[in-house]
């Protein structure tokens, strides 16, 4: 919800980064002649960009599963921060698939070092088959553990283990945030988390 002087405007999106984007959109609309009233009326129906903080499921035990296209360090951090701001009392598991060539580059990965600080638990998924296909070397579990430097870090390297982690997710007061520009090795996320 955002505040326009004295009026509260309900929103379907959350997170500071989304509110900054909304403010920029408002300025563009005002410049193009769209009235502030029309803008505020319209944004109440905006449910966010596709694949950005998309709610996959809400469970009976006060937990939620979200998906976000975040993969660069700044986007991962902003998405985690948005989840923690929205649900400050819930335990947050942040699951990131390292998928792009840059995110799998041992020289680039140190940029992820501190982005998980607001997550309670971190799952990093690196598909060993994908690494072999992309001919990437040097990205072992110990390296990732040292770089990410989170006390609750789990590095997952096989699709079947990732599937098992997803399928067994049944926590209370916990959010699971899935982040990837890939597809988690073609796992059907919606089916895994369906009732």
N, C-alpha and C positions, 0 to 999 in steps of 0.2 A: 504494500500500500504506500502511495506517495501522498504528500501533503502539498496542496496548492493554496498558499496563504492560510485560509481557514477551512478548506474543504478537503476531506479525505477521499482519495480515489482508489478503489479496490483494484488490485492487479493479480494476474495469474502467474507472473514471473517473479523471481526473487534473486537476490545477490547484488552487491554493489556494482559489479561490472555490467550487469543488465540495466541497472538504474542509470549508470553513466551513458550507456548506449541510448536509452530512452530519452535522456535529456538532450543528447546530440540530435536525435530524430526530431524532437520538439523544436529545436532551433532551426533545423532545416525546413520543417513544415511552416513555421512562422514566417521564414524568409520567402517561402513560396505562396504565402497568402492564406494558409489554413489557419483558422482562428484557434486560439488556445482552448476554447470551450469544445470545439469540434475534435481537436487532438485528444483532449482528456476523455471525451466521450468514446472515441474510437479505441483507445488503448485498453479500455476495460474488457474488450473482447479479444485482445491479443494474448495468445497462449505461449508465445515464445517461438524462437527459431527452431526449425526441425533439427533433431538430434542434439539439442542443447537443454540440459537439465530436464530431460523427458522422463516423466514418471512411468515406470514399467508396471509396478505393483505396490499396493499397500497391503500389509498382512494384518491378520487378526490380533497379533501381539504388538501393535504399535510400532511397526517397522515399515520401512519403504525401500524399494529398489529403484534407483535412477540410472539413466544412461546419459552420457555426454560425449560429444565428439572431441573433447579436449585431448590434446596430445603434446603440445608444446609446454615447456615448464611454466610459463606465465599463465596459460589457460588452465592447466592442471591446478595450480595454486589458487587461482580465482574461483574455480568451481568448488574446490574443497572448502574454501573460506565461505562461499555462499551457502553451502550445506550446513556448515557449523553455525553460521549466523541464523539460519532458518530454524534449525533444530539443535539448539545449544546443549540440551540435556541428553540427547541421544548419542550413543556410541557410534562412531563413524568408521566404516571400513572403506578405504579408497583402493580400488582395483584399477591399475593402469596396465594396458597392453603396450609394450614397446614394439612398434610395428614399422614405422617409416625408416628409411635409410638413415636419416639424421638422428632419430631417437635411438637407433641401434649403434651409433658411432661412439666408440669409447672416448673420443675427444669431446663429444657433445654431452654425453650422459652426466658429467659433473654439474651441469646446469640444473639438474633435478635434485641436487643435494638437500636443499632446505624447503622444497615446495610442499612436503607432506607433514609439516610440523603441526598442523591443526587436525590431522587425522589420528584416530586412536589406534588404528591398525592399517597396515599397508600390504597389499598383494601386488606384486609386479609379475606380469605374465610375459614371458619371452618363449615363443615356440621354437624349440630346437630344430624342428624340420624347416621352418622358415629361415632360421639362421644359416642352415646348410645350403638352402636354395639361393640365398642372397650372398653366400660365401663370406659371411662375417665371422671373424675369429676374435678371441680375447674377451668375450662377454660372458664370463663365467659367474656363477652364483656368488662367490666370494667377492669379486669385483663389485657387483651390484650392491651387495650387503654393505661394503665399505663406503661406497659413494652415497647411497640413499641414507644411510646412517639413522635409521629409525629403530627404536627398541622393539617394536612389534612388526617386523618385516618378514614376509613370506615370499620367496621367489618361486614361482610356478613355471615349469618348463615343458609340461606335456598337456596336450588338449584333454586327455581323459582325467587328469588330476584337476584341471581347472573346472571341467564339467562336474566332477564330484563335489568340489567346493561350492559351486553354484547350487547344485541340486540339494545339498545338505543345509543350505542357509535357512535357518528357522530360529532366529534370535528374537529376543524381546527388547524393545526400545533401542533398536539398532538400524542405522541406514547403511545400505550397500550402494556405493557409487561406482559405476562401471564407466571407465574412460578409455576411449580408443578411437583412432582414425581408421582402424581396421575392422575386423569382424569376429574377433576372438576365435580364430581358426574355424570359421563357418558354423559355430555353435548357434543354434536357434534360441536366442536369449528369451524371447517371449514365451516359447514353449517350455523351457526349463523352469521358468518361474510361474507358470500357469497353475491354477489349483488342481 
